[in-house]
Amino acid sequence: MGKTISWKPDPEDMEQADLQSYLQQLRQQLAVLDEQDPEDMDSEEYDVWARKHEALEDDIDDVLDALERFQD
């Protein structure tokens, strides 16, 4: 079987309340992922974890950037 393509919203198309809710979800996912940090930094498991972690951080940055348009 191939990779599963997961849908994620485009922050640029979201309203402020939706962005804030999405940001909270992403931060919760990051917190859970942080708890699963593999001990062996040289393992494949760590590489997979690190890619997921970086992707979540990138998504959080995108949401924060999108929220800036609602700042006065």
C-alpha positions in Angstrom: 0.0 0.0 0.0 1.1 3.6 -0.7 1.3 6.5 1.6 -1.9 8.0 3.0 -2.4 11.6 2.1 -3.8 13.5 5.0 -5.7 16.7 4.5 -4.8 19.7 6.5 -6.4 23.2 6.3 -4.7 26.1 4.6 -4.3 28.8 7.3 -4.6 31.6 4.8 -8.2 30.5 4.1 -9.2 30.4 7.8 -10.9 32.9 10.0 -9.3 34.1 13.3 -11.4 31.8 15.6 -10.7 28.8 13.4 -7.0 29.6 13.4 -6.9 29.9 17.1 -8.6 26.5 17.5 -6.3 24.9 14.9 -3.3 26.4 16.7 -4.4 24.8 20.0 -4.9 21.5 18.3 -1.4 21.7 16.7 0.2 22.6 20.1 -1.6 19.7 21.7 -0.3 17.3 19.0 3.2 18.7 19.5 3.0 18.2 23.3 2.0 14.5 22.8 4.8 14.0 20.3 7.3 15.6 22.7 6.3 12.9 25.3 7.2 10.2 22.7 10.7 11.5 22.0 12.9 8.4 21.3 16.0 8.1 23.4 18.3 6.9 20.6 19.0 9.9 18.4 20.7 7.6 15.9 17.7 5.4 15.3 15.2 5.4 12.4 12.5 5.9 15.0 14.1 9.2 16.0 14.4 10.3 12.4 10.7 9.7 11.8 9.8 11.5 15.1 12.0 14.4 14.2 10.4 14.8 10.8 6.9 14.8 12.4 8.1 17.3 15.0 9.5 19.7 12.4 6.4 19.4 10.3 4.2 20.3 13.3 6.5 23.3 14.2 6.2 24.5 10.6 2.4 24.2 10.7 2.4 26.2 14.0 4.5 28.9 12.3 2.1 29.0 9.4 -0.8 29.5 11.7 0.9 32.2 13.7 1.8 34.0 10.4 -1.8 33.8 9.3 -3.0 35.2 12.6 -0.9 38.3 12.1 -3.3 39.5 9.5 -5.9 39.9 12.3 -3.6 42.1 14.5 -4.4 45.8 14.7 
